[in-house]
Amino acid sequence: MDTNDLITLVTTYIAHAGGSEATISNKVTTNARLFSRLRSGKGCNVSTFSSALIWFDENWPDDLQWPRDIPRPPKKKDAA
């Protein structure tokens, strides 16, 4: 996985659910410029990447197929 996967996720999500990239970015990481930074070739740290991926997984619309070429994060097992 790489930062292009996050760009694909945000683009697909916005096309389906609406909203601006900055608004979704702010919800995902509290940094409204994350996706614009990624589009300009800058990166992000691993924790930001992981947090964004988890946010998309948890907030992905039920009626929208997850992009096939991007692996979904594994579901957490419930504590016994």
CYANA upper distance limits for C-alpha pairs under 8 A (distance plus 0.5 A):
  1 MET  CA      5 ASP  CA      6.90
  1 MET  CA     70 ILE  CA      7.77
  2 ASP  CA      6 LEU  CA      7.94
  3 THR  CA      7 ILE  CA      7.08
  3 THR  CA     38 LEU  CA      7.06
  3 THR  CA     43 GLY  CA      7.52
  3 THR  CA     44 CYS  CA      8.47
  3 THR  CA     49 PHE  CA      8.08
  4 ASN  CA      8 THR  CA      6.67
  4 ASN  CA     38 LEU  CA      8.20
  5 ASP  CA      9 LEU  CA      6.68
  5 ASP  CA     70 ILE  CA      7.02
  6 LEU  CA     10 VAL  CA      6.67
  6 LEU  CA     35 PHE  CA      8.32
  6 LEU  CA     49 PHE  CA      8.31
  6 LEU  CA     52 ALA  CA      7.99
  6 LEU  CA     53 LEU  CA      7.60
  7 ILE  CA     11 THR  CA      6.53
  7 ILE  CA     35 PHE  CA      7.02
  7 ILE  CA     38 LEU  CA      7.93
  7 ILE  CA     39 ARG  CA      7.85
  8 THR  CA     12 THR  CA      6.51
  9 LEU  CA     13 TYR  CA      6.42
  9 LEU  CA     56 PHE  CA      7.85
  9 LEU  CA     67 PRO  CA      8.01
 10 VAL  CA     14 ILE  CA      6.50
 10 VAL  CA     21 GLU  CA      7.59
 10 VAL  CA     24 ILE  CA      8.08
 10 VAL  CA     35 PHE  CA      8.49
 11 THR  CA     15 ALA  CA      6.63
 11 THR  CA     21 GLU  CA      8.40
 12 THR  CA     16 HIS  CA      6.87
 13 TYR  CA     17 ALA  CA      6.32
 13 TYR  CA     18 GLY  CA      7.90
 13 TYR  CA     60 TRP  CA      7.88
 14 ILE  CA     18 GLY  CA      5.03
 14 ILE  CA     19 GLY  CA      6.36
 14 ILE  CA     20 SER  CA      7.49
 14 ILE  CA     21 GLU  CA      7.69
 16 HIS  CA     64 LEU  CA      7.95
 17 ALA  CA     61 PRO  CA      8.28
 19 GLY  CA     23 THR  CA      7.17
 19 GLY  CA     24 ILE  CA      7.48
 20 SER  CA     24 ILE  CA      6.85
 21 GLU  CA     25 SER  CA      6.41
 21 GLU  CA     32 ALA  CA      8.32
 21 GLU  CA     35 PHE  CA      7.62
 22 ALA  CA     26 ASN  CA      6.55
 22 ALA  CA     32 ALA  CA      5.04
 22 ALA  CA     33 ARG  CA      6.70
 22 ALA  CA     34 LEU  CA      8.44
 22 ALA  CA     35 PHE  CA      8.11
 23 THR  CA     27 LYS  CA      6.83
 23 THR  CA     32 ALA  CA      6.85
 24 ILE  CA     28 VAL  CA      6.57
 24 ILE  CA     32 ALA  CA      8.07
 25 SER  CA     29 THR  CA      6.55
 25 SER  CA     30 THR  CA      7.29
 25 SER  CA     31 ASN  CA      6.56
 25 SER  CA     32 ALA  CA      5.36
 25 SER  CA     33 ARG  CA      7.21
 25 SER  CA     34 LEU  CA      6.51
 25 SER  CA     35 PHE  CA      7.02
 26 ASN  CA     30 THR  CA      4.55
 26 ASN  CA     31 ASN  CA      5.29
 26 ASN  CA     32 ALA  CA      4.81
 26 ASN  CA     33 ARG  CA      8.22
 27 LYS  CA     31 ASN  CA      8.45
 28 VAL  CA     51 SER  CA      7.81
 28 VAL  CA     52 ALA  CA      5.94
 28 VAL  CA     55 TRP  CA      6.47
 28 VAL  CA     56 PHE  CA      8.28
 29 THR  CA     34 LEU  CA      8.17
 29 THR  CA     48 THR  CA      7.37
 29 THR  CA     51 SER  CA      7.67
 29 THR  CA     52 ALA  CA      7.04
 33 ARG  CA     37 ARG  CA      6.49
 34 LEU  CA     38 LEU  CA      6.79
 34 LEU  CA     44 CYS  CA      8.39
 35 PHE  CA     39 ARG  CA      6.56
 36 SER  CA     40 SER  CA      6.78
 37 ARG  CA     41 GLY  CA      7.14
 37 ARG  CA     42 LYS  CA      5.85
 37 ARG  CA     43 GLY  CA      7.59
 38 LEU  CA     42 LYS  CA      5.51
 38 LEU  CA     43 GLY  CA      6.15
 38 LEU  CA     44 CYS  CA      8.08
 44 CYS  CA     48 THR  CA      6.77
 44 CYS  CA     49 PHE  CA      7.00
 45 ASN  CA     49 PHE  CA      6.82
 46 VAL  CA     50 SER  CA      6.54
 47 SER  CA     51 SER  CA      6.45
 48 THR  CA     52 ALA  CA      6.57
 49 PHE  CA     53 LEU  CA      6.70
 50 SER  CA     54 ILE  CA      6.64
 51 SER  CA     55 TRP  CA      6.59
 52 ALA  CA     56 PHE  CA      6.78
 53 LEU  CA     57 ASP  CA      6.73
 53 LEU  CA     73 PRO  CA      7.81
 54 ILE  CA     58 GLU  CA      6.60
 54 ILE  CA     73 PRO  CA      7.34
 55 TRP  CA     59 ASN  CA      6.47
 56 PHE  CA     60 TRP  CA      5.91
 57 ASP  CA     72 ARG  CA      7.30
 57 ASP  CA     73 PRO  CA      7.60
 60 TRP  CA     64 LEU  CA      7.80
 60 TRP  CA     66 TRP  CA      8.20
 66 TRP  CA     70 ILE  CA      8.21
 66 TRP  CA     72 ARG  CA      8.39
